[in-house]
Amino acid sequence: MKTRPHSRRGGRAFTLVELLLATVLLSMLLLVMVGTVDTVRRSTTTARGKTQQYREARLAFDLITSSLSRATLNTYWDYYYTDTASNAAPTSSVKPPSAYVRQSELQFQSGKATTLIGKNATPATNPGHALFFQAPLGLTQDQRTQGSLLNSRGFAIQYGDDAANRPPFLADYSIPRRSRYRLIEYRPPAEKTTDSLGNPIYTHPADWFRQDLDKSARVVAENIILLVLSPQVSADSARAAGKPAHWIAPGYTYNSLDLNNATPDVENVTVSKSGEVVQGTQHLLPPVVVVTMIALDEVSATRWAASSGDKPVDFLNQAGASFTDAASFSTDLDAVEAWLRAQKLNFETFTATVILRNARWDSRTF
């Protein structure tokens, strides 16, 4: 019996045209993938470079916000005598106290840097605002941390060269000094005194932070060109009062010694004929402080220093920004940023709303 052989079909091979077309498509796909990877790589490198570029500024900003959040006044209640305008009883006569009021030896002050720093401060060398307060930061003379030991703190922008911050071994070398805007931190240790009488917060209550500002200040970060501080109430409190959040410091100035920071320099407690006490914001911390800081990158700072001849520039005036009216904050900030862009300067703006955890705010006192 004969069997019929099975027929076998041959497999169809790729033609040369098909191979060429597949090669072209694969090459195009690889090119797209390489381009995408290169774009991602460059973006990552740029982002990493920018992060490193502003790393010092970011750390400085974190230092401001973390220290500020711990500010305290350690307020207590005591008698108030109209004759002495204090809790000290008059010696000339025997009179009962006029009222029972908030008291505190500690202080919180923020406002224009030129006003607070005073001597030798100008809008060009000390742009923006400054801040001084006390907080339980625990810094001692030997830089050890001692729990909740009370310290004074302060922050401001200052223009100058780096001569004072150079290590001793560079003093004999003819390396050019580098002038920059810098964020300085006022940080005297807890046991620091300016004279035999004791801590300057008690011996010089009007300007305690000026007594040793030069000796007790350190540079935190370079190329920080602006610091703006806006004491405010919470959004809920503002809505309840029917006022803007910055109503407690419409001109940015806040001094815990003043009765009313809307019209500063009013320090004495007011007692009505009925015995009602009016203290306003006196011996109260602002519930919230909006902190804004602008930093340049090193390349831009170098170019700016060269173009200005290593001299400070009153750039706020040139930008048409004053930061004296809290209601115009956005307008002033936009003006500064527009001016920096016009100068071809790269910058980063940092903003945070800092809640002061030790604020004991009571709107019924107003």
C-alpha positions as CSV (number, residue, x, y, z in Angstrom):
1,M,0.0,0.0,0.0
2,K,1.4,3.3,-1.1
3,T,1.2,6.4,1.1
4,R,0.9,9.8,-0.3
5,P,3.8,12.1,0.7
6,H,2.7,15.2,2.7
7,S,3.4,18.4,1.0
8,R,5.6,20.9,3.0
9,R,5.0,24.7,2.6
10,G,8.1,26.9,2.9
11,G,8.1,29.8,5.5
12,R,7.8,33.3,4.0
13,A,11.0,35.4,4.7
14,F,11.2,39.2,5.3
15,T,12.0,41.2,2.3
16,L,14.9,43.6,2.2
17,V,12.5,46.5,2.1
18,E,10.7,45.3,5.3
19,L,14.0,44.9,7.1
20,L,15.1,48.4,6.1
21,L,11.7,49.8,7.2
22,A,11.9,48.0,10.6
23,T,15.4,49.3,11.1
24,V,14.4,52.9,10.3
25,L,11.4,52.7,12.7
26,L,13.6,51.2,15.5
27,S,16.2,53.9,14.9
28,M,13.6,56.6,15.2
29,L,12.2,55.0,18.4
30,L,15.7,54.9,19.9
31,L,16.3,58.5,18.9
32,V,13.1,59.5,20.6
33,M,14.0,57.5,23.7
34,V,17.6,59.0,23.8
35,G,16.1,62.5,23.4
36,T,13.6,61.9,26.2
37,V,16.3,60.4,28.5
38,D,18.6,63.4,27.8
39,T,15.8,65.9,28.5
40,V,15.0,64.2,31.8
41,R,18.7,64.1,32.7
42,R,19.2,67.8,32.0
43,S,16.0,68.6,33.9
44,T,17.2,66.6,36.8
45,T,20.6,68.2,36.7
46,T,19.1,71.6,36.6
47,A,16.7,70.9,39.4
48,R,19.5,69.4,41.5
49,G,21.7,72.4,40.8
50,K,19.0,74.8,41.7
51,T,18.3,72.9,44.9
52,Q,22.0,73.0,45.8
53,Q,22.2,76.6,44.8
54,Y,19.6,77.7,47.2
55,R,20.3,75.1,49.9
56,E,22.0,77.6,52.2
57,A,19.1,80.0,51.7
58,R,16.5,77.3,52.4
59,L,18.4,76.3,55.6
60,A,18.5,79.9,56.7
61,F,14.8,80.3,56.1
62,D,14.0,77.2,58.1
63,L,16.1,78.7,60.9
64,I,14.1,81.9,61.0
65,T,10.7,80.1,61.0
66,S,11.7,77.5,63.6
67,S,13.2,80.0,66.0
68,L,10.3,82.5,65.5
69,S,7.7,79.8,66.2
70,R,9.1,79.4,69.7
71,A,9.1,83.1,70.6
72,T,7.7,83.9,74.0
73,L,6.9,86.8,76.3
74,N,6.2,84.7,79.4
75,T,3.4,87.1,80.3
76,Y,2.0,87.4,83.8
77,W,-0.6,89.5,85.6
78,D,0.3,92.1,88.2
79,Y,-0.9,95.4,89.8
80,Y,-0.7,98.6,87.8
81,Y,-0.3,102.1,89.5
82,T,-1.2,105.1,87.4
83,D,1.2,107.3,89.4
84,T,4.2,105.3,88.4
85,A,2.8,103.8,85.2
86,S,4.1,100.4,86.3
87,N,3.7,97.7,88.9
88,A,5.8,99.6,91.4
89,A,3.8,101.3,94.1
90,P,4.3,105.0,94.6
91,T,6.4,105.9,97.6
92,S,5.0,109.4,98.1
93,S,1.5,108.3,99.0
94,V,-0.5,105.2,99.9
95,K,-2.8,104.4,97.0
96,P,-4.5,101.2,95.9
97,P,-3.5,99.8,92.5
98,S,-5.4,101.2,89.6
99,A,-5.8,97.9,87.7
100,Y,-4.7,94.4,87.3
101,V,-2.9,94.1,84.0
102,R,-0.6,92.0,81.8
103,Q,3.1,92.4,82.4
104,S,6.3,91.1,80.8
105,E,9.9,92.0,80.8
106,L,10.5,90.2,77.6
107,Q,9.8,91.8,74.2
108,F,8.9,91.1,70.6
109,Q,9.9,93.7,68.0
110,S,9.7,93.7,64.2
111,G,9.7,96.5,61.6
112,K,12.0,98.4,59.4
113,A,15.6,97.3,59.8
114,T,16.9,100.9,59.6
115,T,14.7,101.9,62.5
116,L,15.4,98.9,64.7
117,I,19.2,98.6,64.0
118,G,19.6,102.4,64.1
119,K,23.3,103.4,63.9
120,N,24.8,103.2,60.5
121,A,21.8,101.4,59.0
122,T,20.6,102.6,55.7
123,P,17.9,101.4,53.2
124,A,20.8,100.2,50.9
125,T,22.8,98.3,53.6
126,N,19.9,97.0,55.6
127,P,16.9,96.5,53.2
128,G,13.6,95.3,54.4
129,H,12.7,94.4,58.0
130,A,14.4,93.1,61.1
131,L,13.1,91.0,64.0
132,F,14.1,90.6,67.7
133,F,12.5,88.4,70.4
134,Q,13.2,85.9,73.2
135,A,12.7,82.1,72.9
136,P,13.6,79.0,75.0
137,L,16.5,77.9,72.7
138,G,19.0,76.8,75.3
139,L,22.2,78.3,73.9
140,T,25.0,78.9,76.4
141,Q,28.4,80.6,76.3
142,D,30.1,77.3,75.3
143,Q,27.5,76.7,72.6
144,R,25.9,73.8,74.5
145,T,22.2,73.3,74.4
146,Q,20.5,73.5,77.8
147,G,16.9,72.6,77.4
148,S,14.5,75.5,77.6
149,L,17.0,78.1,78.7
150,L,15.9,81.5,77.5
151,N,17.8,83.3,74.7
152,S,17.4,86.5,72.7
153,R,17.2,86.1,68.9
154,G,17.1,88.4,66.0
155,F,17.4,88.4,62.2
156,A,18.2,91.1,59.6
157,I,19.8,91.7,56.2
158,Q,23.2,93.4,56.2
159,Y,25.5,94.4,53.4
160,G,29.3,94.2,53.8
161,D,32.5,92.4,53.0
162,D,33.7,89.1,54.4
163,A,36.7,90.4,56.3
164,A,35.3,89.7,59.7
165,N,34.2,86.2,58.7
166,R,37.5,85.0,57.3
167,P,39.5,82.4,59.1
168,P,42.7,83.7,60.7
169,F,45.0,81.9,58.2
170,L,43.6,84.0,55.4
171,A,44.4,87.3,57.0
172,D,47.9,87.5,55.6
173,Y,46.9,86.7,52.0
174,S,46.0,89.4,49.5
175,I,42.7,87.7,48.5
176,P,40.1,90.3,47.5
177,R,37.3,90.9,49.9
178,R,33.9,89.8,48.7
179,S,31.0,92.1,49.4
180,R,27.5,90.6,49.6
181,Y,24.1,90.9,51.2
182,R,23.9,88.5,54.1
183,L,21.3,87.3,56.6
184,I,22.7,87.8,60.1
185,E,21.4,86.2,63.2
186,Y,21.6,87.9,66.6
187,R,22.2,85.1,69.0
188,P,23.8,86.0,72.4
189,P,24.1,83.1,74.8
190,A,21.8,83.0,77.8
191,E,24.5,84.2,80.2
192,K,25.7,87.0,78.0
193,T,25.7,90.4,79.7
194,T,26.8,93.8,78.5
195,D,27.7,95.2,81.9
196,S,27.8,94.3,85.6
197,L,24.1,95.0,85.9
198,G,23.1,91.9,84.0
199,N,21.1,90.9,80.9
200,P,20.4,93.9,78.6
201,I,16.7,93.0,78.3
202,Y,16.5,94.3,81.9
203,T,19.2,97.0,81.9
204,H,18.4,98.5,78.5
205,P,14.7,97.6,77.8
206,A,14.3,100.2,75.1
207,D,17.2,98.9,72.8
208,W,18.5,95.8,74.4
209,F,19.3,94.2,71.1
210,R,21.5,97.1,70.0
211,Q,23.9,96.8,73.0
212,D,26.0,94.0,71.6
213,L,24.5,93.4,68.1
214,D,27.9,93.6,66.4
215,K,29.6,91.1,68.8
216,S,26.7,88.7,69.1
217,A,25.7,88.4,65.5
218,R,26.8,85.8,63.0
219,V,26.3,85.3,59.3
220,V,23.7,82.6,58.5
221,A,23.6,82.8,54.7
222,E,25.0,84.9,51.9
223,N,23.1,86.4,49.0
224,I,19.9,87.0,51.0
225,I,18.8,90.4,49.8
226,L,15.4,90.9,51.4
227,L,13.5,90.0,54.5
228,V,9.8,91.1,55.0
229,L,7.8,90.3,58.2
230,S,4.1,90.8,58.5
231,P,2.6,90.2,62.0
232,Q,-1.1,89.1,61.6
233,V,-4.0,87.5,63.2
234,S,-5.5,84.2,62.0
235,A,-7.8,84.2,59.0
236,D,-10.7,83.2,61.3
237,S,-10.0,86.0,63.8
238,A,-9.8,88.5,60.9
239,R,-13.2,87.4,59.5
240,A,-14.8,87.5,63.0
241,A,-13.5,91.1,63.5
242,G,-14.4,92.2,59.9
243,K,-10.8,93.4,59.4
244,P,-7.8,92.4,57.3
245,A,-5.5,89.9,58.9
246,H,-2.7,92.5,59.1
247,W,-4.8,95.0,61.1
248,I,-2.6,94.6,64.2
249,A,0.4,95.9,62.3
250,P,-0.8,97.7,59.2
251,G,2.7,99.4,58.8
252,Y,4.5,96.1,59.5
253,T,5.8,97.5,62.8
254,Y,5.0,95.5,65.9
255,N,6.4,96.2,69.4
256,S,5.0,94.2,72.3
257,L,5.5,97.3,74.6
258,D,2.9,99.3,72.6
259,L,-0.8,99.5,73.3
260,N,-1.7,99.7,69.7
261,N,0.7,98.9,66.9
262,A,-1.6,100.5,64.4
263,T,-0.5,103.8,66.0
264,P,2.9,102.9,67.6
265,D,4.9,104.4,70.4
266,V,1.9,104.5,72.8
267,E,3.3,102.6,75.8
268,N,1.2,103.5,78.9
269,V,-1.7,101.4,80.0
270,T,-5.0,103.3,79.8
271,V,-7.5,103.0,82.7
272,S,-10.9,104.5,82.3
273,K,-12.9,106.2,85.1
274,S,-14.9,103.0,85.5
275,G,-11.6,101.1,86.1
276,E,-11.7,99.3,82.7
277,V,-8.2,98.5,81.5
278,V,-7.2,99.1,77.8
279,Q,-3.9,97.4,76.9
280,G,-4.5,96.6,73.2
281,T,-1.7,94.5,71.9
282,Q,0.6,95.3,74.8
283,H,2.6,92.3,76.1
284,L,1.0,90.0,73.5
285,L,2.7,88.1,70.7
286,P,1.2,88.4,67.3
287,P,-0.6,85.1,66.6
288,V,0.9,84.8,63.1
289,V,3.9,86.2,61.3
290,V,4.1,85.9,57.5
291,V,7.8,85.7,56.6
292,T,9.1,86.4,53.1
293,M,12.7,86.1,52.0
294,I,14.4,86.6,48.6
295,A,17.8,85.0,47.8
296,L,20.0,85.3,44.7
297,D,22.2,82.6,43.2
298,E,25.9,83.0,43.4
299,V,26.4,83.8,39.7
300,S,23.8,86.6,39.9
301,A,25.2,87.9,43.2
302,T,28.7,88.1,41.6
303,R,27.4,89.9,38.5
304,W,25.4,92.3,40.7
305,A,28.4,93.1,42.9
306,A,30.5,93.8,39.8
307,S,27.9,96.0,38.2
308,S,27.5,98.0,41.4
309,G,31.2,98.4,42.0
310,D,30.9,96.4,45.2
311,K,28.6,98.9,46.8
312,P,25.2,98.5,48.3
313,V,22.2,99.4,46.1
314,D,18.9,100.9,47.3
315,F,17.1,98.4,45.1
316,L,13.7,98.8,46.9
317,N,13.7,102.4,46.0
318,Q,14.7,101.7,42.4
319,A,11.9,99.0,42.2
320,G,9.3,101.4,43.6
321,A,8.7,99.1,46.6
322,S,8.6,100.4,50.2
323,F,7.1,97.6,52.3
324,T,5.7,100.1,54.7
325,D,2.0,99.3,54.1
326,A,1.0,95.7,54.7
327,A,-2.1,96.2,52.4
328,S,0.3,96.7,49.5
329,F,2.5,93.7,50.2
330,S,1.7,91.9,46.9
331,T,2.2,95.0,44.9
332,D,5.6,95.7,46.5
333,L,6.7,92.1,46.1
334,D,5.7,92.0,42.5
335,A,7.7,95.2,41.9
336,V,10.8,93.8,43.4
337,E,10.6,90.6,41.5
338,A,10.0,92.5,38.3
339,W,13.1,94.7,39.0
340,L,15.3,91.6,39.6
341,R,14.1,90.0,36.4
342,A,14.8,93.2,34.5
343,Q,18.4,93.1,35.9
344,K,18.7,89.5,34.6
345,L,19.2,88.2,38.1
346,N,18.2,84.7,39.1
347,F,16.4,84.6,42.5
348,E,14.2,82.5,44.7
349,T,11.3,83.8,46.9
350,F,10.5,81.9,50.1
351,T,7.3,82.6,52.0
352,A,5.8,80.9,55.1
353,T,3.1,81.6,57.6
354,V,4.5,81.0,61.0
355,I,2.2,80.3,63.9
356,L,3.6,81.5,67.2
357,R,2.7,78.7,69.5
358,N,3.1,80.8,72.7
359,A,0.8,83.6,71.6
360,R,-2.1,84.1,74.1
361,W,-4.4,86.1,71.9
362,D,-7.6,87.4,73.2
363,S,-9.6,89.7,70.9
364,R,-11.8,90.7,73.9
365,T,-9.0,92.9,75.1
366,F,-9.5,95.4,72.2
